[in-house]
Amino acid sequence: MPASPARPAARHRWAAHAFTLAFLAAWEAASWVLPPFLLPGPGEVAVGLYRFLADPQRLWHLAVSVGHVLGAIGLSFVVGALLALLPYYFPVWRFAIQHRLAPFLNAFPGVGWTLLAVMWFGINSGAVIFAISAVLTPFALVNLWAGLRNLDGELLEMSRSFTRSRARQFRHVIVPLLYPFVFATLRIMFGVAWKVTLTAELFGGNAGLGYVINMARQDFDTTTIFVAIVLIVIFVYGMDRLVFSPLQSRLSRQYAQ
């Protein structure tokens, strides 16, 4: 009798739970050996997380970081999409963007953008959003350009037989074909954005989780640093599982019909 398809999935879930418990146990054991200012235990971090979420001032810093991330993702996605579409519709710009601008943006260090943002805009949210956007833009540019290069040529040719309007073709054909690349880009950008946000807020911000971590570092408050890390992990994982995945599945089913 063949095994039920649900059994392997259940075993995988139990293996994942066992791995998580083993990790927490190893973390707890290490916290007994090391001093608290180096490695607080899971219980201390859980208590610190509760206190963090119960503190309106700390929640405000969290909201500031969320605003930085969302604002930077929106700005960088629009800029990257425009840079990807420009050589697609105007091939004369292809070499300049793909072989000059894209390599430059990929190679430019994030810390360099942060320091330049502080010098240009001062220590404020504008500097943080600029620094994050500068780091994220090449992700959107490269991924969306890859999507445009892999469009189904026969489907595009068929769409031209139904309409001469480039705007309608872009809206009803090109955009749906780019959905896998769009969501892959957003997932990557959301994870990278949080990493860059901490650095940008650490050097150029006057609020946010990076600022909180900087203050905690000066006070040797390692628990608060771990709390900030746990919050970021929760946000990234939660957005991927609860927002990006369901939305991508829904849109894929809608345009597959």
FENZIUR-V82018 format. One record per helix or strand of 2 or more residues. SS is the DSSP state (H for helix, E for strand). FROM is the first residue (numbers start at 1). LEN is the number of residues. If there is no record, write none. Layout:
BEGIN
ss=SS from=FROM len=LEN
ss=SS from=FROM len=LEN
END
This chain:
BEGIN
ss=H from=5 len=29
ss=H from=42 len=12
ss=H from=56 len=34
ss=H from=91 len=17
ss=H from=110 len=12
ss=H from=125 len=25
ss=H from=153 len=10
ss=H from=166 len=12
ss=H from=179 len=26
ss=H from=209 len=10
ss=H from=222 len=35
END
